[in-house]
Amino acid sequence: MLDVHPPHHAANTWRDFFIHIATIVVGLLIAIGLEQSVEAWHHHHQRHQLEADLRAEGISNLHVVITTLEFCDWMAQWQSQQVEELDRAAAQSRTPAYIPPRNRPAPFSRLSDAVWTVAQTSTMLNLLPRSEAERYAHPYYDVQVATGQLQRMNELLHERTESLDAAAVDPHTGPLATHTGSSYDLSRLNKEQLAEFRKINREMIVAVRVEAQYALTTYALTWGTLNGYSDDENTRRRSEVNAAYYQDGATELLKKFPIPAENTPAPEENK
């Protein structure tokens, strides 16, 4: 706060009076200017920190998407093999075999939206230009949808485990008794139980395909945002990302749309 002191002697003329008033006004203007400069510098620093945090979270999410796609591809193939075996067995009037999982990929974590959520609740997003905030808003929407779909996948996995409980070859007690490596004898399931098991497997196939599609969309929009592309350009690139993935999986996707290094600066919007 600026302290305004009275003059050491009384103003004897109008000239002295106006000089004194001008001195006070200039002092106040300097103080206000300094205060606004400090506040502007603080907001500038906050904005760059927010952009850095959003960039780091985006790069992390790109890595998560790759492991998510690999897991979804593995899960869809596994469940498809089991459904095919159930259908063949029904057509041949025999007991179906349980298809055990093979070559399970690394597990993946949920996509993160912590930085975005905190920025929204703390009004920090107001520091970003409107166009930049909109570019980040779209991939984070898909992050939230993909997270909801992941919850559906987990529910189906739980239902699948429950449907196989009666078929466990060597059942154990305790909360960690069942896992993906457990052995099952499907001859222990009755007709209704087998039908329920088949239904859950088919629902799992649909769920993982939907999860993979949202993950791909998240990759496309996040990748474009991190590389400085406009919101419209990000949307157009979704088909290119999908084509790259469906051509040769994650290998081709990473080749055409590589994940930025963590220490690379954010580019200016270039489209």
Secondary structure, DSSP 8 states (H G I E B T S, - for coil): -------SS---SHHHHHHHHHHHHHHHHHHHHHHHHHHHHHHHHHHHHHHHHHHHHHHHHHHHHHHHHHHHHHHHHHHHHHHHHHHHHHHTTS--------S----------HHHHHHHHTTGGGGS-HHHHHHHHHHHHHHHHHHHHHHHHHHHHHHHHHHTGGGBSS---STT---TT--B-GGGS-HHHHHHHHHHHHHHHHHHHHHHHHHHHHHHHHHHHHTT--HHHHHHTHHHHHHHHHHHHHHHHHHHS----TTS-------
